[in-house]
């Protein structure tokens, strides 16, 4: 190929340089986002793999054989002895410090044990602990009576290989075998699971895949739009080449090369930009922790693969478009007529909805879980819906433009409706990124709406006060021991009361059980006002639970009953300050008589049944931001490209006396009509798909009304669309000036 011919075709004018710069910049942004998405997916997967060991539940530490002579009756439970390849582990409910969750694991093992705990190796000795670096920094910067005294003596830090992220709060403590067996909540472990979410792993991966595709698709639209910049001007240059003897094959190769060069440059810049932004992207907290910068690395294959695919795809598309245009030596027609869209364009959308509905039907109707079938149906259906929205959008846009043309009453309305009717596909393509963004935002908002933030219960007489904490007393401890622990707690700063509750037997978690007996003199410390005039009173044990919303009353009880009962719970009242709350937690957890970590009614705000969805909430909002930002850029580029492609026609209108303001209204209408046509459809489909996704994770989840952030995001989308169109107004004036409007 003649290099001079290539130079003449590609860089023959200032506008050509601008076009190449636009393609380079757009591809750079797209490739950067693709690599960050790829790295984010790898990082989330790696992070979940590192934290999988925390989900290990082990095997029972006691064996319960059948009674002799009657296999239906259980015999006495006997402890399963420790061996060199096993260890006792107690996975307590997470501890709390200043509204932060701490994962705690207590271990006891033989001195010759070979069990290796992730991140530390051999189990720690009793009274010693290993902490994650973030937790150890917290311990060192906090008075010991508020946090450090809960764990013992520091023995070392947990290696990063066993931490989900640099902000993870994890502690591994050593205990005696007797202590763990007495708690009744220990299990035997010999190895640790590598499945991050157990049975939910497939659902988790499916949701992550759908989220990545949701952000990935607008990036593809952006790259597609920027590589088509200046298409009309390029067709005219290619017609000139045909006139001086270039063959159609040569013209197609030139089109491919002129797109490949800026695409390659942009792709390489995108790779460099992704490397620069990787440390900043790692600082974004997801599910309570940031990522390690190394988590976002894509490996040696990803970057070359993305560059090769983007350059090859853009080049092939450019060559294909040029060949299809049928450029001859006498030029091309000034109006490129498109094939009229038909109802067949609704097939991908309907097929996608059918696929996702089928996956939900398997879960809800057949009551079976088939991950090997559900995931492909959900992911494939989501991709088809994305493609279907773009496909059906042009058909709906054409129908609306026909109706608008019949009712047009101004020059701007007539011109805009006529152009939309002639080129519905090209017109809708310019706003397709924003339409997809609205759909994606609706999906994310709908999925996030299952997270119901439960507020701290109000302080009311007859309910456990929100500034108090309680902890069950371990079986086998005497009233004197529990009373001494309560007295020590009551002496601490910020502690207003410490009350021991009694019962016939130790409390079992969530067991309705018998009432709790109290000394009447202690009842005011629990917030009760109407107290019977007796020495002892009883209250239903539901008093301890945060989900109790109806105030409870005290009933009289004979004082002699307390002598025959055992301590079952210690309730500590505080002044509500974070320091006092943490001081009370540390006192109860380190007292040696409690069976469970101290719990406050306000802790309900930190723990939810929708932990999986909760962990994806931040990703959802990040996806919203990315989709909207990419869509705004795509709309601005597409609008500018449409103006450049039609600058001759627009310039002729200026020559005939049409004001620039009318041309601006034409461009605005051409963007507004297709956008508003499919906007409600995108919103409705978004929430429908969100419901299908959420049901695919767990059919017990329920969607609620979206948060106000969603409506703010929709408003931002519309403002961004206006800004993107308004940004091209100066281009209209410059491209349609009298001096510019001329024929070669």
KOLDONU-545474 format. One record per residue: x, y, z of N, C-alpha, C in turn. Coordinates in pm, whole numbers, plus 50000, padded with zeros to 5 digits. Atoms other than C-alpha are relative to their C-alpha. Layout:
REM residues N
XYZXYZXYZ;...
***
This chain:
REM residues 744
500854988150000500005000050000500895012450000;499234987750012501285034749908499915007950131;500064992349874502275052850235499465014149980;500524986650025501525086350076498495000149989;501465001050010498015074949993499374998650138;500515001949864497515063650353500065013050078;499874987349929498815096650487498955010049953;500994990950055496525116050254498614996950054;501345004049955493505096150370499805002050148;500175000449855494195095950739500245013650065;499614987749929495885128650839500095011749904;499954989450100494995152850567499555013550047;500514987149955493495180550781499995000550152;500074998349856493145194951129498864991750059;501125007849949489755178051169500364985250011;499575014049993491425144651096500794997450127;499265001449875493815150151384499054999850119;500985000049892490875158351608499264986950009;500705012850000489085126851501500884989050059;499095010149949492165105451569500215001650151;499854997649857492605121951908498774995350077;501235004549936488965115151991499944984950012;500005014749996489295078451899501014995050104;498965004249905492525075452099499535001950144;500454997349864491045091652409498874990850042;501135008749965487795071752397500434985750023;499525013749983489595038552352500834998850127;499195000349877492015047352633499114998950123;500925000749886489145053552874499344986350007;500685013050002487355021952763500904988650045;499075010749962490414999452794500375001050147;499704998149857491285014453133498894994250086;501135005149922487805006753263499894984849989;500065014550016487884971753116501034993050088;498965006349919491164963653288499725001450149;500354998449859490004978253619498864990650039;501085009549973486824957653593500544985850012;499395013449998488854926653515500764998150131;499265001049876491174933653806499104999550121;500955000449889488224940654036499364986550018;500595013449992486644907353950501004990150058;498965008849944489944889454017500225002850148;499764996349862490394909054338498924995050094;501095004849916486964900554475500074984950017;499895014549991487474864054393501154996050092;498865003149914490924863454554499745003450145;500304996049864489684882154859499084990050067;500925009749943486834857854910500694986650026;499265012449978489194828354870500865000950127;499164998549881491524842255138499194999550128;500844999949880488654846855382499114987850014;500875011749996487034813255309500174992050129;499755008249880488654797055614499145004450117;500844995149892486484818755838498634993450001;501305006750008483464798855722500074985450044;499865013849954484844765955852499194997750128;500845003249883482384749956096500494987750075;499465011749933484254717756174498984988950019;500865011449969482754685556304499695000250150;500384999749857480994678956639501134995750091;498975003449902483264678056941499524989650100;500555010449914480964653157117499284989949913;500765010550069479444620357007498834996050088;501215003649926475914610757103499534986449947;500425013350047475444573057065498564997150040;501355004249965472074556157075500034992350132;500105007049871470914542457409499984984949977;499965014550013471474505857466498604994249997;501305006650011468504485457350498935008549933;501014991550064466674515257195500705010149909;499284991150092468204531156882499315013449979;500714987350020465554558556883500285009950113;499724991449885466774572657217501505002750006;498594996249994470054591657249500574996950136;499305002749876472534580857506500765012250048;499234988649948474874603257709501065004449900;499004994550091477134626257509501394998150058;498625001949957480834618457526500915008549913;499094991650078483644641957419500834991749901;499095006150097485574633057104501405004850035;498684995649953489214633357219500805007049890;499104993250093491764656457061501094990649954;498865007550054494424641156837501015009949945;498964991050052497574654856682499585007249873;500414993550125495754662956359498645007050013;501244992649980492724680056516500225011050104;499994989249902492054711456718498575003850031;501314994849963489094725256907499905014649955;500194986350046487684757156755498635004950046;501274993649967485014780656886499895012649914;500254988550085483654804656629498875008150062;501014992149932481874829756849499305009349902;500584989050076479364854056709500975011850003;499004989450012481384884056593499925009850116;499944989849897482524908256857499865013749936;500254986650051481824945256825500905009950073;499254988949943484034975456879499685012549919;500344987350065482775010556799499254997649869;500835002950116480184996856557500774993249888;499265007950097482784975456382499974985350044;500075014249970482574937656358501404993950002;498725006949986485504916156473499744985049992;500105014650011485794879956361500984993750098;499165006449898487074859156653499934984949988;499935014549998488234823056654500894995850117;499255005249886489334805256975500424985749970;499485013350030491554774356944500654993850124;499285007949900492784747057177500494987449931;499435011750067495094719157066501074993850089;498905006749930497634693857193501315006849965;498704993850026501214705557219500684994049878;499415006650117502084680756943499125001149876;500964999050111499234691656714500685004649872;499464996450132500004694356343499035008749921;500994991750070496924714956253500605013849973;499484987050040497914746456063498835009749979;501054989850012495714777156108500435010249895;499614990550106495674800055802500505013250059;499474987049961497834830655851500925000050119;499125000149881499624819756173500734986850017;499365013049983500484782756150499464992750121;500425007749882500364764956488499025008050085;500944992849913497494773456728500745007350111;499344992549892498414800156986499814993350135;500115005349864499014790857349498855006950072;501104993649924496214797657599500425013750055;499734986749950496014834357690500745009049903;499294992150100497784846257375499135001149875;500834997950119496374859357048500835005249883;499484994350125497234867456688498895008649941;501004990850053495474897156530500405004749860;499714993850129495184911856184500675013550025;499324987249977497364942856139499055011550031;500944989249975494324965756127499444999250142;500525001549864492934951256452501085003150103;498944997449904496304952756624500265015150013;499864985449992496634989656534498885006050084;501144995349923493194994556681500214997150149;499755003849861494164976056999501045009250063;498914991949946497364996157041499605014550019;500414986049989495565029356995498805001950092;501184999549914492745020957238500374995350140;499755005149864492835017457618499644985250011;500185014549995493124980657706498664996050060;501275004049938489994980557922498825001749905;501064998850099487994989057609500104989649889;499865009750108489414962957370501044989350029;498905009749993492784946557435499824989350104;500165009949893491804929157759499094988549961;500895011050041489314907757567500804987949950;499325010550076492034887357397501214994050070;498825005349933495084883157622501265007049957;498694994550032498744887857534500284998449852;499745000050144499804896857181501134990449967;499005009850041501714868857006500495002249857;499574997650138501914881056644498825004249914;501044995850093499994893056340499654988749905;500465009850099497984872656095500525004349864;499444997050132499584870455751498915004749904;500964994850098497914888955463499344988949919;500555010950081497374855555288498714994450060;501235004949936494584847955540499025011250029;500874988549975492964882455537499275003949873;500724995250119490204893355299500545013249948;499504987050042491634928555296500805006550109;499154993349900493934953055476499235005650119;500814994649890491034965755692499284989250079;500695011049933489864931355807500364999750148;499825000949854489394928556185499794985450041;500055014349969490234892456276500964997250115;499145003849889491644877456595499904984950022;499915014349970492774841856671500604998850139;499545000849861493084834257042500224985550041;499775013249943494404804857239499204998150127;500795003149881492324787757508500324985850043;499815013749952492374756357717498894991049947;501005009650048490564725157609498785000150091;501135000149907488424725857923499115012249980;500784987750019487354761557860499104998949877;500805000950122486194754557505498954989150011;501015010749988484474721757591498885004450093;501024995649906482654738057880499015009649934;500894990550067481244764557647498904993049922;501015007450075479384737757451499865004449855;500124995050137480004756057123501264997349918;498765003050071483354741757018499784988649901;500045010750099483904719456717501424995849968;498695005250036486774698356591500335003649856;499564996750135488764709956288501344993549975;498705005250041491584693856100500505007249875;499664992350120491494715055784498985011249988;500884988550015489774746655661499465000749858;500664999850129487304751255380500615010449907;499554990450102488254768855057498825005549921;501204995050067484654776454957499565012950067;500274987149934484074813655021498595001450053;501384997949957480294811955044499214987150008;500715012549981479494775355087499034997349887;501015002850100476254767154907499595012249922;500384987850070475824803754808501055004349899;498924995750087479044804554605499535002149857;500474998650139477284798754273499165012549984;500834988050009474714825854344500845012650009;499134988449984477424849854457500755002849870;499274998450125479474843854141499095004949889;500954995750103476384848153926499705014850011;500304985849981475554881854079501205008649962;498814992550038479154893654042500175000549849;499885000350146479174882853678499005009549936;501014991050055475934901253608500395014550025;499574986349972477264932453780501135004449911;498884996550089480484931453578499525002449858;500534998250135478564927153253499235013149990;500794987750001476274955953350500865012349980;499104988650019479244979653367500834998349873;499195003050118481164962653085499285004149871;500754997350122478384967652829500065014849960;499854985850039478375006152844501405003349951;498644997650047482165004952800500124996049853;499985004350140481714985252477499285010149911;500724989950078479155010652358500875012449980;499134988350011481625038652431501064997749893;498965002950099484385021952229499404999549860;500665000750130481945014851946499695013849944;500384986650045480815051051934501225008249961;498844991550030484265067351947500734995449874;499325004650122485655045051671499235003549875;500774995850116482895057751443499995015049980;499974985450011483795094551483500305004249856;499734994350131483655114551161499754990549885;500235010150104482165086150955499675006349866;500394993950127480605108950691501205006549931;498824993650058483805128950641500974989649944;499105010550047485805097050606499464993749872;500555005550124483395083750343500335008849881;499674991050110483995114650135501474998949961;498595001650031487775110550163500264986849927;499835012850067487485074050067499465000549857;500524998450136485375084049765501045006749912;498934993450076488225106849658501094990049963;499015010350029490635077749686499514990649889;500555008550107488325056549473500085007149865;499994992350125488235084449215501385000349937;498644999750056492015084649180500574986049980;499585013350040492145047049134500134989750108;499895010049893492105029949474498864989949989;501015010550007490254996549475499214999450130;500785001349876487494988449728500774992850110;499235007249898489864964149901501045009150065;499004990749946492544990949937499345009950095;500724990449916489985015550078499624993550133;500375006949876488784989650331501224998150089;498795001749920492374982750438500445013350063;499664986849945493015020050477499105003350118;500934997449890489875022950691500384992050124;499605008249887491084994150906501255005550066;498744995149944494575008850947499805013250072;500184986949937493405044151023499244998750133;500655002449871491215029851301500914992250094;499135008249917493825004951422501075008250070;498904992249941496565030751479499565007750124;500434993149877494635053851718499444990450104;500525009749904492945023451873501144993550078;498855006049932496325007651947500635010050096;499444989849912497655040352085499125001950123;500924998349888494545044952298500014988250094;500005012049916494635008952419501244999650088;498784999949920498255012252530499935010850109;500204989849898497435044852706499044995250108;500955005549903494495027052871500664990350096;499275009349914496814999853001500835007750103;499204991949907499145026053149499125007250102;500914992949909496205045553294499444990650106;500525009749904494815014153457501054996950107;498945002749903498195007253619500165011650097;499874988349914498325042853753498835000850098;501194998749917494755041653888499774988050091;500245012249921495045006754038500135002350151;499944997749854496285018154382498845008250053;501154992049955493515044154401498734991650003;501195008650004490875018554298499994990250117;499935009549889492114995054570499565006250132;500404993449876491215021154833498495000350020;501454999949988487495017454764499564988550090;500405010849909485994997955057498794992549947;501105008750041483764968654967499774989950111;500345009149891481974949355242500935001950119;499284996949879483914966955513501505000549990;498554999750011487434964755377500425003949860;499424997150130489604977855101500654987449944;499265011150058491524955254866501495003050009;498574998250020495234949654850500235004249855;499754995350136496684967254547500304988349906;499675011650084497994933754421498754992449956;501235007050037494404920854414499485004449864;500534994650124493614943254117500894997149880;499145003650112496484929953908499284990149909;500705008550096495214913353591500864988849944;499145010650050498214891353521500625003649866;499284996750124500474889853214499194998149873;500765003150121497754878152976498895010149974;501214991950015494844901753041500245012549915;499774987450071496344934752920500274997749851;499815002450144497734921152588498734994849932;501225005550059494484902152532498985011149974;500964989150019492314933152586500455009149887;499504991450107494564954252362499794993549864;500145006950128494564928152087498544999249955;501415001350036490804922852100499415013549959;500554986850032489974960052104500495004949865;499444995250128492334968451816499454991749884;500505008550109491274938451607498535002549974;501434998050018487564944051669499715013549935;500264986950058487684981351592500445000749855;499525000050138489724975551277499064992349908;500905008050082487464948051147498665006949980;501274992950012484344968451220500135011649903;499804988850092485794998651039500084995249856;499905005450135486714977550736498654995149950;501325005150039483304960950735499035011349967;500894988750026481444994050757500345006749868;499594993650126483495008550472499604991549880;500375008850111482904978050252498505000249976;501454999750014479164978850322499495013149944;500464986950048478955015850241499965000749848;500025000050146479645007749875500535012949940;499434987350046481865038049820500574998249860;499545000650138482415043749450500805012249960;499184988650044484555067649245499215012949986;500824987950012481625091549210499455004550133;500434995649868481145094549585498924991050055;501075007349932478395083049815498795008850007;501214992049983474855093649858500085007850129;499884991349883474515121850103499084995550112;500895005249897471725104650292500114984950003;499855014449986472465069950417498714994550061;501295005149954469145051950445500204986850073;499905012149920468795025450709498844990649970;501075009850011466784993750703498975002750109;501074996649905463434999950870499924989550111;500135009649890463344983951218498594994050006;501295006849989460564958751278499844994150141;500275006049869458984940451570500964988650033;499075010949975461554912851528501135004350095;498954995249910463934935051724499654997650147;500385003049861461994925952037500374985750041;499715014149970463074889252013501124998550104;498965001849897466394892752207499525003750140;500494995749869464664911552488499064989650060;500955010049950461834886452519500704986950034;499265012349972464274857352499500785001150131;499274998049876466404872052776499104999450121;500945000649889463404877353001499534985750024;500435013949986462264841852931501064991550069;498915007849940465694827953025500105002750150;499904996949857465844846653357498774995250076;501225004949936462234837853435500054984950020;499875014549988462984801353369500894996350119;499115002749886465854802653620499265001950132;500764997549877463554817453885498944989350020;501025010549989460854791853806500604987150056;499355012049947463334763953876500155001050151;499764998149857464024779054218498705000250079;501204997449922460544789754325498904989649979;501085009450031458224765154151500444985650023;499545013749986460274733354130500684997550134;499385001249868461934740654468501284991849996;498705006750010465304727654350501045010349961;498904991350038468714744054308500904992349905;499155005950103470594735753987500985010749952;499084989250037473584759553974500524998949857;499475001850134474854744453650499035004949893;501014995150094471594755453483499575014250033;500484986649961470574786053685500955011049956;499034989550032473784805753633500035003449851;500044996450142473864802853251498705006949959;501274993650036470184811853232499955014550048;500034986449947470574842353456500985009149927;498984991650065473804855153299499675001849852;500354999050142472804846952941498765008449978;501204991850011469364861952994500295014750020;499664985949976470894893853132500695006149878;499334994950120473174897652830499005002349888;501004998450104470244892252594499095012050026;500834988349968468224918652779500745012849966;499214988250036471044943752739500005002249849;500024998950146471284936252368498595003449952;501384997750042467494936152343499555014450020;500384986049978467134970952491500555008749887;499414992450110469524984852229499284997049869;500655003950125467774965251954498585005649990;501394995750006464184973952045499875015150009;500064985549984465035010052121499805007349868;500134993350130465395019551755498614998249942;501355002250051462025003851668499005008950073;500904991349924460235022051948500235014749965;499694986250038462035054151854499355003649867;500634997250130460785051351497498495001750014;501444998749981457195046051613499655013650060;500264987049936457365076951835500265011449903;499704989250094458985097851561498905001749896;501114998950095456155089551321498845007950060;501084992749933453595101451572500405014650020;499554986349980455695132151646500005008149873;499984992850127456055140951279498615004849960;501374996050034452275141651235499545011850085;500444989249910451975165651528501025011350010;498974989649995455055187151460499415013549960;500514986550028454325224451468501125010249986;498894990750014457805239551440501054994049909;498965004850091460785237351208500914990050071;499125009249927462945221151477499344986450018;500705012649980460275194851545499934992049871;500105007050128459825186551175501354994149960;498685004850041463555183851106500454988450088;499575010649908464265163051416499214987249978;500835011950021461325139251361500314993349867;499685005850132462195134750993501324992650004;498695006549993465815126851067499924987150082;500155012049917464845102251345499314989049922;500745010150076462395084851113500874993849892;499135005450104465035081050840501124991550058;498855007149940467835069551073499724996650146;500325002949859466245054951389501124992450071;498955007949936469125030851450501155009150044;498904990949967471845057651435499595009950108;500464990449899469725081951637499954993750137;500095006449868469035057251915501374995850050;498675004249957472645045551917500695011050081;499344989049929473725080152036499585000750147;500464999549860471615077152354499954986250063;500115013749948471855039352394500834998250127;499195001249878474645043152650499275004950122;500724994649885472475064752874498784991450033;501135008949976469465041952829500464987450074;499455011749931471585012052928500415003650142;499604995749866472935032153221498805000950093;501214999249918469405039153348499534986050037;500385013949973468635002053317500914994050107;499035005549906471824992653503499805006050140;500224993449871471185018353776498744994450067;501235005649944467655004653821500234985950052;499675013549953469024969253848500735000750134;499224998849877471564979554110499155005350116;500844994249894469055000654303498984989850050;500965010149960466484972854302500634989050083;499315010649925468994946754418500425005050138;499564994549871470264969854692498835002750094;501154996549915466734976754817499634988850096;500315010749904466624942754991500715002350131;499294996949877468984957455247499145009450082;500844991849914466674970155517500805003850125;499234995449885468634990855764499065001650118;500844999549880467064984856102500605009750099;499504990049908467415014556333500094994650141;499875003849860468435012256695498665001650071;501284998949931465345004856909500015011950095;500064988549908464175035157111500014995350145;500005003149856464595036457488498575000950053;501355000549946461285025457642499994991050122;500135008349880460345011957983499404986649961;500485013350032459804974357964500744993549886;499165005650105462354969357685501465001650040;498584998949974466074963057699500505013349943;499574986650040467664997657686501104999249893;499005000650108469725005157371501415002850047;498664997349948472645016457590500494989250095;499615011049912472824983457776500534988349919;499485012250062474574950557700499674988250089;500245012049921473914915057808500824988549945;499235011850039475804882457801499534988350084;500455012049928474684847357892501134994650087;499025005849907476434831458189500224985449963;499665013750036478254799358111499524990350108;500485010149905476864767858271501134995950096;499035004649901478584756658591500545010850090;499514989249915479274790858740498975003050110;500854997849883477894799059085499485014350003;500494986249984475824829659183501085009450052;498954991449946478834842559374500965004549889;499094996450109481044841559064499355010249907;500704990650087478414858958849499855013550069;500164987549927477794884559123501295007950007;498714993249995481504892259151500335006549865;499764994350133481754897458773499145012549980;500874988450012478774921158789500515011750083;499494989249914480304940759077501245006649939;498814994250063483604944958893499605008949883;500454991950113481764957658586499375013050047;500704988149952479684982058792500965010850047;499034990249951482854999058922500685007749887;499304993750112484025008858573499375013449965;500474986850040483725044158438498934998849892;501075000050099480495050158247498984989250019;500945011049976478725019358389499025004550108;501034995549907475435027558561499414988750083;500575011349927474244992858662500544987049944;499615013550043475164956158645499114990250076;501045008249941472364931258708500184985549958;499955014350029472444893358734498584994649994;501295006750013469414874258605500154985250026;499935014049959468604839258730498944991849926;500945009250061466854808658591500304985950044;499775013949958466514771258639501154993349928;498905006050076469144763758374500605010749909;499334990550087471624781358147499165002749875;500764996150119470154800157851500534992849878;499655005350131470104783757512499595010249896;500234989350097470334806557210498634998749932;501304998950065466894817557079498984989850051;500955009549942465194791757304499005008050084;500984992349923461894805357443500264998850150;499575002349864462844789457776499125006150107;500774994749887461624799558122500255015050016;499824985849970461294834658260501345002250069;498784996049930464254853658401499605006150134;500294995149865464224860358775501005011050036;499184988649960465534893258912499685004150143;500294993549874465874910159245499275013149969;500814988150029463254937659256500825012750012;499174988149983465894962359372500865002749877;499174998250120467834956459049499185004349878;500844997550117464844961958816500115014249946;499874986450057465205000258789501235001449911;498804999450084468694994658644499774994749861;500345005350133467034976458353498965008749929;500944991050065464665005258279498554997750036;501385002449960461534991458448499535011050096;500574989749913459215016158620498954994350096;501045005949915456174996958748500534986950058;499345011549940457904973158986499154995050116;500795005349888455874949959213500755001350132;499414998349866456454954559587500364986550060;499525012949950458234921159633501535000149991;498545000650004461834910559680500504994749866;499575005950127461974891259350498885001549897;500964998650110460294895459012500484991449883;499645007450121460224877058681499605008149878;500314993950129460214888758318500254989649893;499825009450110459844869457995501405001849940;498624999050047463264861257851500115006949864;499964992350124462284877857521500425014450024;499534986649962463204909557711501425002449948;498604998650039466814902757606500195002249851;499815000250144466164902557233499565013149936;500234987050063466284933357010498735000049916;501205000150084463364921456796498715001350081;501184997849917460994925057093499625014849996;500434986050016458984956857028498925004150099;501044996849904456174954557284500564999750142;499464999749863457094965257641499474988350084;500355011249913457084936957895499785005050142;500284996249861455864938058253500624989850095;499455008749896457304923758572498864993750079;500985006949916455414898158778500704995750129;499375003749871456024890259146500464985550000;499495013649982458024859459241500484998550143;499525002049863458814844259581501525001750007;498564997549987462234855759700500774987150018;499305012649975463074820259805500384993049870;499715006550127463034810059438501435002549954;498664996650048466374827459375501054990650055;499005008749939468184804059610500154986849927;499965012850071467314774059396500355001649852;499744997350141468244790559065501495002349976;498614997650039471494795358875500065013049921;499894987750081472804827558716499994996549851;500125003050143471874828258348500415011849912;499684988550085472594863658228500485011650087;499564987649938474404895658322499655011449905;500394988450080472944928658198500695012250059;499254988249957475124959858216499415012349933;500494987450054473694994758175501105010449997;498934990150016475965022758047499405013849977;500474986450030475785060157987499855002349850;500214999150144475675053157613501195004949920;498824995550074479125066757523500724987949941;499285011350060481225045057288501034994050095;498995005049908483955042557552499374991050107;500665008149897481545029857818499464986949943;500535012150062479915005157579501124989849977;498905009250026483274990457478500644995350129;499465004149871484474990257837499144988950061;500915010449948481374970157936500154987149921;499805012250080481874946057645501264992750045;498745006249961485474940057746499884993650137;500155005549865484524934958111499214987049997;500815012250006481834909258027500734988949926;499355010450080483814891057759501234994450070;498815004749931486884888757980499764995850143;500315003349860485074880258302500264985550034;499795014249976485544842858260498734992550035;501245006849963481904835458342498965000549888;501004998450106480124845158021500214989749889;499955010250105479284820757745500005006049860;500094993650131478704845457458500535014250010;499584986049998480154879257359498845009150036;501034990549958478284908657506499305005949878;500824995350112475444920557283499135011650044;500844988349974473604953657264498855000249900;501104998750098470204960957102500425007649875;499564992350117472014985356874500824991649904;499225008550089474064956456732499194994849883;500845005050109471084947256517500235007949872;499724992050119472104975456283501244995349927;498765004650061475404957856217499884986449935;500145013550052474114923256136498644998649934;501225001350077471524913955877499944986349938;500145012950067470114882655722500465000949855;499564998350139471034897155383501465003749992;498594996549998474794896655445500614999849861;499445000950135475554886355087499665012449920;500414988050073473504914254932500625012350062;499424988449933474824938255194501435002049954;498634998950045478344930455085500125005149859;499984995350138477444938754725499445014149986;500644986850010475774971954810500965010549947;499034990050044478934992554767500324997949853;499765002750142479634975154436498865005349915;501154995050076476124984154325500105015049978;499914985650014476645021054395501185004049912;498884997450091480045020254226499594997349856;500485003050135478375003853928499115011149946;500844988750041475785031653920500855011749950;499164988650036478475058253914500734997549869;499265003050121480535040753647499105000249877;500915000550115477545034353421499555013949958;500454986650032476315070253444501125008249937;498884992350054479765085253384500334995749857;499705004950135480425063053082498905004149903;501124996450087476955069952943500045014849962;499914985750031477395107652969501075002849897;498934998350097480705105652785499584994749863;500445005750128479165083152518499025009149930;500994991150061476265107052462500675012449942;499304988350051478585136852426500764996749872;499245003950119480805118252178499064997249883;500945003450107477825104751980499335012449942;500634987750048476155138951961500985008149915;498994992950078479395155151845500244993249867;499815007350125479855127651588498865002549903;501154997450088476325133151455500085013949939;499874986350054476995170451418501065000449891;498935000050100480275164251234499564992949872;500455007350118478635138951003498995007949918;501054992550070475845163650915500325014949990;499694985849997477745196150924499695006849867;500344993950129477165201450548498535003549995;501444997350002473395198250581499645011150098;500284989549902473355219450894500535013549953;499454987650053475605245150728499125006149893;500914994950104473245247850432498765006450063;501134993849931470415254850674500385013850053;499544986949955472485282950823500055009849884;499924991150117473085296850474498625004949957;501364996150038469325297350416499345008950105;500534990649902468875318650727499494993950128;500485006149877468085293550997500905003950117;499174996049885469255306351339500674987950065;499295010649929471735286251541499144994150110;500865004949892469165283851819499074989049953;500875010450054466885263451592500794987049982;499185012050016469725239551510500274993450135;499805005649866470385235551880498764992550047;501245006949960466745226651938499854986949923;500065012350079466975201051656500864989250066;499095009749939469985184051818499454995250135;500555003649870468315184952159498834990349985;501145009050023465125168952026500474986349954;499525012850050467085142051847500594991450112;499525007649885468635132252180498884996950098;501055001649899465525136952394498974989449960;501075009150043463025117052183500364985450025;499695014249973464845083352183500254997150148;499735002349858465925087852544498714998450079;501265000649926462455095152679499124988549954;500805011150052460925068352455500254987150077;499635012849941462785039852623500315001350150;499624997949861463375055452967499164991750096;500875007449908460345040753144500164984949982;499785014250025460915007252974501284995250070;498745003849936464525006853102499834999150151;500215000249855463425015253457499224987550042;500805011749966460734988453462500774987049983;499215012150021463034962153312501094998650106;498955000549899465744971553560499524994050130;500525005349874463584964653863499524985649984;500405013850023462184932953707501224990850003;498785008050001465694919853642500604999250141;499485000249862466744929953996499244989750084;500795009849925463874909554139500394985849961;499595013350045464884879753925501374996350056;498665002649945468504883254040499934996750149;500085001849855467624886354408499364986650032;500655012949979465304856554388500954988649965;499035010150037468094837554217501014997350110;499085002249887470284842654526499304992450111;500725005849886467704834554789498545004149987;501404996650020463944832454745499345005850125;500564993649881463494845655099500215015150000;499774985750006464764880255003498785007149941;501124992050049462184907254940500505013949965;499614986650042462674939254746499075010350062;500784989149944461514972154891500125012249908;499924987750078461085007554762501455004849995;498594995950010464445020654631500315012050087;499554989049916466475044754839499945013249925;500004986850068466385082354767501195001949909;498834998850087469845078354616499664996249857;500365004350135468225060954321499365011449921;500664989050069465995090254236500985011449974;498974990050023468945113554279500874996049881;499195004850112470885091754035499265001849868;500784997650121468045093353782500055014749961;499934985650029468005131153812501385003649947;498654997550049471775131253767500164995349856;499935005150137471375110153453499415010049901;500634990350090468995135253298500825012849990;499154988150004471195164653398501264997449918;498825003550077474175146553250499694999749851;500405000050141472265141452926499905014249947;500104986050042471455178552910501385006249986;498664994450006475065187352985500774994849879;499305005850114476355163252719499555006449869;500514993650121474095178652455500425014649996;499634985849996474795214152569501475001949969;498574998950026478535207352545500315000549851;499775000150145478145203152169499455012649931;500604988250063476365236652111501065008749934;498944992050062479655254552048500494993549871;499595007050122480495227651792499045002949887;500984996850105477265235351606500355013349935;499694986950056478195271951565501284999549917;498745000350072481765264351461499954991849873;500045008950117480925236151219499055004849892;500984995450100478085254551044500235014449960;499714986250041479775288250994500045000849847;500064998250146479505302750642501324996449935;498695002750059483245299950584500314985149994;499745014549995483175262950673499154992449899;500945007250086480175253550462500405002049854;499574999250139481575246450118500054985949942;499865012950067481765218349861501384999449934;498725001650067484995203949732499815001549849;
***
